[in-house]
């Protein structure tokens, strides 16, 4: 397979004061061939829920041409207007005809609804290069992914991996409510 496992991250910023540290870390991860940001989108939702977006990327021109604006397509903010919507629908129909499962209403994640009003969010579509050898080994062994997800620091308390105080510190550092 030519692409590693891909994950969509939705990161919230109640009072964004961007100083470049997130971009610097993503560049460091790219340089070490750990991850690649396939696409990213900055979203601002005003106090009335109106949305404005800004496309961001650290892709090379060649990669950007190949991959296009994938985050917008995933969450229903297509940048190709009606032509882009029609092209996406045609590709989805063709994939479905070939037996590929396309997200339906029951599988859908309403990313935009999860963004609180009067805040900003960064949506990052990340390819995990580090996981390619692991994924390939699992496939060679006849295995497959059933599901995945990040575990909350508070859930780690229940299994003894973190203490309650440390979990609260991690959650506070991440901006999560206790």
SEZATI-445787 format. One line per 2 residues: number of its first residue (from 1); their letters; for each residue x, y, z of C-alpha. Coordinates in pm, whole numbers, m for minus. Example, Ala and Ser with C-alpha at 12.3 -4.5 7.8 and 13.67 -1.06 7.14 Angstrom:
2
1 = AS = 1230/m450/780 ~ 1367/m106/714 $
END
This chain:
178
1 = XX = 0/0/0 ~ 137/346/m82 $
3 = XX = m25/543/199 ~ 0/484/571 $
5 = XX = m289/484/819 ~ m469/819/809 $
7 = XX = m633/996/1102 ~ m848/1310/1123 $
9 = XX = m770/1516/1434 ~ m1002/1795/1550 $
11 = XX = m815/2031/1783 ~ m1000/2311/1963 $
13 = XX = m868/2651/2062 ~ m1102/2863/2278 $
15 = XX = m879/3171/2259 ~ m629/3098/1984 $
17 = XX = m292/3260/2029 ~ m95/3083/1760 $
19 = XX = 279/3128/1789 ~ 384/2854/1548 $
21 = XX = 472/2578/1793 ~ 216/2333/1649 $
23 = XX = 341/2390/1294 ~ 703/2356/1412 $
25 = XX = 625/2021/1575 ~ 441/1895/1267 $
27 = XX = 743/1997/1055 ~ 973/1808/1294 $
29 = XX = 754/1498/1270 ~ 752/1527/891 $
31 = XX = 1133/1564/878 ~ 1170/1246/1086 $
33 = XX = 926/1066/853 ~ 694/996/1149 $
35 = XX = 382/1166/1009 ~ 278/1365/706 $
37 = XX = 1/1624/718 ~ m206/1539/412 $
39 = XX = m431/1838/457 ~ m535/2083/724 $
41 = XX = m806/2336/771 ~ m845/2617/1021 $
43 = XX = m1207/2679/1118 ~ m1343/2970/1319 $
45 = XX = m1697/2953/1451 ~ m1831/3288/1570 $
47 = XX = m2069/3331/1865 ~ m2368/3272/1633 $
49 = XX = m2224/2953/1482 ~ m2122/3107/1149 $
51 = XX = m1813/2938/1008 ~ m1513/3076/823 $
53 = XX = m1227/2858/707 ~ m868/2889/594 $
55 = XX = m686/2611/414 ~ m343/2532/559 $
57 = XX = m79/2288/440 ~ 283/2185/473 $
59 = XX = 268/1970/160 ~ 502/2019/m130 $
61 = XX = 339/2160/m445 ~ 351/1812/m601 $
63 = XX = 181/1651/m297 ~ m82/1925/m279 $
65 = XX = m165/1874/m648 ~ m192/1496/m597 $
67 = XX = m397/1506/m277 ~ m612/1817/m318 $
69 = XX = m830/1947/m36 ~ m923/1630/149 $
71 = XX = m1034/1766/489 ~ m1299/1986/329 $
73 = XX = m1426/1689/129 ~ m1439/1466/439 $
75 = XX = m1642/1709/646 ~ m1863/1849/371 $
77 = XX = m1684/2177/307 ~ m1589/2111/m55 $
79 = XX = m1378/2376/m222 ~ m1471/2282/m577 $
81 = XX = m1822/2428/m565 ~ m2092/2233/m746 $
83 = XX = m1837/2082/m986 ~ m1630/1953/m693 $
85 = XX = m1940/1819/m520 ~ m2048/1638/m837 $
87 = XX = m1699/1494/m892 ~ m1686/1371/m531 $
89 = XX = m2031/1213/m563 ~ m1926/1035/m883 $
91 = XX = m1608/899/m719 ~ m1808/784/m416 $
93 = XX = m2064/609/m636 ~ m1789/437/m834 $
95 = XX = m1618/322/m514 ~ m1948/190/m377 $
97 = XX = m2009/m1/m700 ~ m1666/m161/m656 $
99 = XX = m1763/m280/m307 ~ m1584/m7/m111 $
101 = XX = m1775/102/201 ~ m1844/475/197 $
103 = XX = m1951/653/518 ~ m2326/672/555 $
105 = XX = m2541/872/796 ~ m2492/624/1081 $
107 = XX = m2112/638/1042 ~ m2089/1014/994 $
109 = XX = m1905/1236/1240 ~ m2043/1591/1237 $
111 = XX = m1708/1757/1295 ~ m1839/2110/1254 $
113 = XX = m2109/2055/1518 ~ m1839/1950/1767 $
115 = XX = m1665/2289/1740 ~ m1798/2521/2012 $
117 = XX = m1928/2863/1910 ~ m1683/3151/1954 $
119 = XX = m1375/2932/1914 ~ m1128/2811/1656 $
121 = XX = m1037/2461/1550 ~ m765/2300/1345 $
123 = XX = m857/1992/1147 ~ m552/1785/1059 $
125 = XX = m561/1490/823 ~ m245/1303/922 $
127 = XX = m80/1004/761 ~ 106/792/1016 $
129 = XX = 425/681/838 ~ 555/513/1156 $
131 = XX = 261/271/1148 ~ 315/139/793 $
133 = XX = 555/m145/890 ~ 326/m244/1179 $
135 = XX = 17/m238/958 ~ 194/m445/692 $
137 = XX = 313/m700/952 ~ m42/m732/1085 $
139 = XX = m173/m785/731 ~ 95/m1049/656 $
141 = XX = m14/m1229/974 ~ m374/m1227/848 $
143 = XX = m489/m961/1091 ~ m700/m651/1033 $
145 = XX = m805/m333/1215 ~ m1136/m363/1392 $
147 = XX = m1136/m23/1563 ~ m909/236/1723 $
149 = XX = m922/547/1937 ~ m732/767/2178 $
151 = XX = m780/696/2548 ~ m860/981/2787 $
153 = XX = m612/1041/3071 ~ m901/984/3314 $
155 = XX = m965/637/3170 ~ m597/557/3231 $
157 = XX = m653/617/3603 ~ m897/327/3611 $
159 = XX = m632/84/3488 ~ m355/221/3707 $
161 = XX = m144/374/3429 ~ m185/726/3570 $
163 = XX = m269/862/3910 ~ m576/1086/3945 $
165 = XX = m364/1397/4006 ~ m141/1327/3706 $
167 = XX = m446/1262/3483 ~ m598/1592/3595 $
169 = XX = m270/1769/3511 ~ m256/1607/3166 $
171 = XX = m620/1693/3099 ~ m570/2051/3216 $
173 = XX = m259/2080/3001 ~ m462/1952/2704 $
175 = XX = m742/2194/2790 ~ m991/1918/2872 $
177 = XX = m1254/1970/3139 ~ m1191/1767/3455 $
END
